[in-house]
């Protein structure tokens, strides 16, 4: 859909995705093919190796610079992706939470390793129930960050995040000028069917072989890359810890959970208007693009 719109308008595509940032993460992130890259300029992908970590502030600075360059050439930009945090940063900037603390973070990481993320999530629900409601009990990285902020400041991370709304208010929740911001909303069962089919197609295309190559080349992966949906599970297959059939099931379930969390984020962003998708299974049909143009 983005490619079709870019062809029509002469726009360039900016990837808003925390995993397409990684070189070699091609099949499992559905990166654009070489033929597509030859037709439409794409930005903000293939910037890091798997053993490097991204952070939100770095990405936001890079995204602003990229958009400025595109617009200065008189071009339009189409921002496409599913990393809701990055969209929120673009809409409302960074929350002024305290920087990371080595000792505090190490202690929390050890507690997660010992008791599991769900145990710390229960504690987070006591000290910052708003943040706990937004964070999945298995999302160790975000649980650790939320508890780190609480231990450093005595305040919940949700209080810092509300700075975005206080700073920008209604003006920060509406499109500006000719901007249009939408998200595609699929019926839950149809979305699950699409996710299952896409997972099987990526495995058939050599996803496991891709992971094996990355494992052989980089060995140790950074925290961000190591949490990519599917990649961590396929690494278990390579280590003999999981059968391929079970891995496929886990990838589908994990991707469905990510999609559900994305939908929760997108529904909470007043900037975004939903486009309801009702195409047949396997189709992203023209009425959807028509709906986008009308929006």
C-alpha atoms as one frame of an Amber mdcrd trajectory, in Angstrom:
protein
   0.000   0.000   0.000   2.808   2.397   0.898   4.604   1.544  -2.343   1.480
   2.260  -4.386   0.975   5.621  -2.695   4.660   6.510  -3.063   4.528   5.777
  -6.790   1.478   8.011  -7.166   2.864  10.953  -5.198   6.632  10.708  -5.688
   7.011  10.303  -1.915   9.837   8.560  -0.079   9.252   5.880   2.568  10.544
   6.141   6.139  10.570   2.894   8.144   9.177   3.253  11.667  10.232  -0.152
  12.925  12.696  -1.088  15.650  13.701  -4.367  13.963  14.215  -3.320  10.335
  17.014  -1.195  11.789  19.129  -4.373  11.877  21.251  -5.557   8.982  20.502
  -9.127   8.042  17.045  -9.115   9.644  15.472  -9.359   6.206  13.037 -12.258
   5.893  11.717 -12.088   9.452  10.957  -8.361   9.237   9.601  -8.392   5.659
  12.039  -5.752   4.461  11.451  -4.304   0.996  12.951  -6.291  -1.861  15.818
  -4.935  -3.949  13.382  -4.315  -6.814  11.209  -2.171  -4.523  14.201  -0.234
  -3.220  15.181   0.520  -6.805  11.796   2.162  -7.397  11.192   4.051  -4.135
  13.818   5.501  -1.747  13.553   3.933   1.725  15.068   5.347   4.910  15.925
   4.220   8.476  16.672   0.565   7.976  19.878  -1.516   7.834  21.632   0.857
  10.242  22.840  -1.493  13.008  24.414  -4.909  13.467  22.561  -7.397  15.727
  25.146  -6.951  18.498  24.358  -3.205  18.690  21.472  -1.672  20.648  19.146
   1.104  19.529  17.610   3.637  21.884  14.588   5.869  21.469  16.428   9.188
  21.657  18.927   8.151  18.983  16.112   7.018  16.684  14.088  10.209  17.191
  17.046  12.452  16.333  17.765  10.405  13.220  14.105  10.414  12.153  13.821
  14.202  12.506  16.979  14.710  10.459  15.769  12.302   7.772  12.366  13.954
   7.484  13.956  17.387   7.283  16.146  16.273   4.370  13.215  14.701   2.500
  10.971  17.744   2.946  13.778  20.137   2.012  13.901  18.430  -1.391  10.238
  19.206  -1.904   9.259  15.559  -1.446   6.592  13.974   0.704   7.341  11.320
   3.302   5.279   8.208   4.014   6.061   6.802   7.461   5.298   3.097   7.711
   5.763   0.639  10.542   4.455  -0.901  13.716   6.723   0.411  16.485   4.148
   2.479  18.324   6.681   4.038  20.693   8.504   5.614  17.749   5.271   7.137
  16.464   4.518   8.527  19.910   7.981  10.070  20.031   7.382  11.712  16.652
   4.018  13.067  17.787   4.934  14.219  21.260   8.687  14.103  21.832  10.686
  12.464  24.612   9.515  12.202  28.186  12.101  13.641  30.538  12.593  10.492
  32.606  15.963   9.993  34.368  18.832   8.315  32.501  19.674   4.664  33.028
  21.502   3.670  36.199  24.031   0.847  35.965  23.741  -0.491  39.550  19.939
  -0.241  39.721  19.495  -1.834  36.321  21.905  -4.664  37.128  19.994  -5.457
  40.323  16.658  -5.531  38.458  18.096  -7.695  35.687  19.356 -10.188  38.270
  15.917 -10.266  39.895  14.281 -10.934  36.526  16.757 -13.741  35.856  16.033
 -15.245  39.264  12.246 -14.816  39.553  11.076 -14.089  36.005   9.514 -10.901
  34.578   5.987 -11.754  35.750   7.042 -11.491  39.406   8.430  -7.989  38.891
   5.359  -7.067  36.859   3.232  -7.790  39.963   5.418  -5.383  41.954   5.120
  -2.793  39.192   1.326  -3.119  39.373   1.558  -2.005  43.009   3.882   0.989
  42.556   2.709   2.140  39.104  -0.551   0.424  38.061  -0.921   2.685  34.999
   2.413   1.544  33.586   1.728  -2.075  34.505  -1.534  -1.991  32.547   0.386
  -0.931  29.426   3.277  -3.392  29.775   2.943  -7.118  29.091   3.991  -9.314
  32.046   6.656 -10.968  29.857   8.148  -7.702  28.557  11.227  -7.760  30.785
  12.935  -4.769  29.161  10.069  -2.351  29.743   9.326  -3.720  33.227  12.959
  -3.159  34.223  12.904   0.395  32.865   9.674   1.255  34.653  10.967  -0.064
  37.997  14.317   1.638  37.435  12.565   5.009  37.085  10.536   4.329  40.220
  13.593   3.415  42.273  15.528   6.452  41.065  12.765   9.033  41.512  10.050
   7.569  43.724   7.604   8.322  40.901   6.054   6.002  38.337   7.269   6.193
  34.753   3.653   6.887  33.746   3.912  10.271  35.484   6.828  11.229  33.265
   4.989   9.990  30.185   2.043  12.270  30.920   4.432  15.173  30.369   3.820
  14.547  26.654   0.114  15.303  27.009   0.697  18.276  29.326   3.260  19.782
  26.963   1.429  19.262  23.702  -2.229  18.916  24.745  -4.829  18.876  22.005
  -2.445  20.483  19.510  -0.187  17.463  19.783  -2.985  15.054  19.032  -4.201
  16.419  15.693  -2.631  16.282  12.221  -0.932  19.475  11.106  -1.426  20.967
   7.628  -1.761  18.219   5.046  -0.501  15.472   7.385  -2.583  12.317   7.557
  -2.026   9.617  10.163  -3.905   6.321   9.986  -3.633   2.740  11.206  -5.072
  -0.360   9.561  -7.501  -2.242  11.794  -8.199  -5.864  10.858 -10.844  -8.173
  12.365  -9.029 -10.276  14.970  -9.575 -13.697  13.367  -8.677 -12.452   9.887
  -5.535 -10.844  11.301  -4.546 -14.129  12.949  -5.008 -15.957   9.627  -2.781
 -13.423   7.872  -0.119 -13.696  10.586  -0.143 -17.504  10.404   0.170 -17.484
   6.617   2.939 -14.900   6.659   4.863 -16.883   9.302   4.723 -20.056   7.196
   5.781 -18.118   4.089   8.783 -16.581   5.872   9.909 -19.967   7.193   9.580
 -21.439   3.694  11.611 -18.522   2.322  14.595 -19.443   4.525  14.042 -17.598
   7.794  15.801 -20.306   9.843  18.789 -20.185   7.496  18.871 -16.400   7.874
  19.028 -16.745  11.663  21.752 -19.394  11.379  23.854 -17.061   9.243  23.428
 -14.179  11.721  24.237 -16.484  14.638  27.413 -17.630  12.945  28.504 -14.129
  12.028  27.686 -12.207  15.217  27.293 -14.825  17.964  26.223 -12.526  20.786
  23.249 -10.305  19.967  22.267  -7.090  21.731  19.166  -6.923  23.923  17.010
  -5.209  21.303  17.807  -7.588  18.459  17.594 -10.568  20.797  13.946  -9.765
  21.549  12.795  -9.667  17.913   9.659 -11.752  17.456  10.570 -15.067  15.871
  14.329 -14.586  15.846  14.779 -15.563  19.499  12.537 -18.597  18.987  14.424
 -19.750  15.883  17.686 -19.452  17.794  16.225 -22.034  20.190  15.620 -24.321
  17.196  19.254 -23.963  16.164  20.358 -24.882  19.689  18.169 -27.992  19.612
  15.909 -26.679  22.369  12.762 -26.540  20.219  11.211 -28.470  17.343  10.391
 -26.504  14.199   6.661 -27.283  14.439   6.524 -25.887  17.978   8.596 -22.886
  16.950   6.109 -22.023  14.196   3.246 -22.148  16.693   5.128 -19.955  19.179
   6.019 -17.402  16.490   2.381 -17.117  15.422   1.226 -16.709  19.026   3.964
 -14.185  19.801   3.201 -12.136  16.706  -0.518 -12.105  17.554   0.368 -10.781
  21.028   2.503  -8.039  19.493  -0.332  -7.118  17.099  -2.748  -6.872  20.024
  -0.380  -4.554  21.914   0.106  -2.447  18.780  -3.653  -2.047  18.440  -3.917
  -0.947  22.071  -1.248   1.709  21.485  -2.765   2.934  18.242  -6.266   3.201
  19.712  -4.873   5.425  22.473  -3.279   7.885  20.018  -5.784  10.555  19.084
  -3.551  11.550  16.175  -4.350   8.263  14.400  -7.558   7.533  12.516  -8.432
   3.843  12.034  -9.176   2.391   8.612 -11.248  -0.764   8.941  -9.978  -3.552
   6.682 -12.439  -6.167   5.493 -10.693  -7.696   2.478 -10.729 -11.430   1.909
  -8.040 -13.479   3.633  -4.741 -12.852   1.901  -5.785  -9.631   0.210  -4.926
  -6.006   0.833  -7.409  -4.774  -1.726  -7.828  -1.450  -3.474 -10.760  -0.205
  -1.328  -8.334   0.034   1.586  -6.029   2.332  -0.373  -9.070   4.289  -1.481
 -10.049   4.681   2.143  -6.584   5.993   2.935  -6.769   8.563   0.145 -10.151
   9.761   1.368  -8.719  10.097   4.859
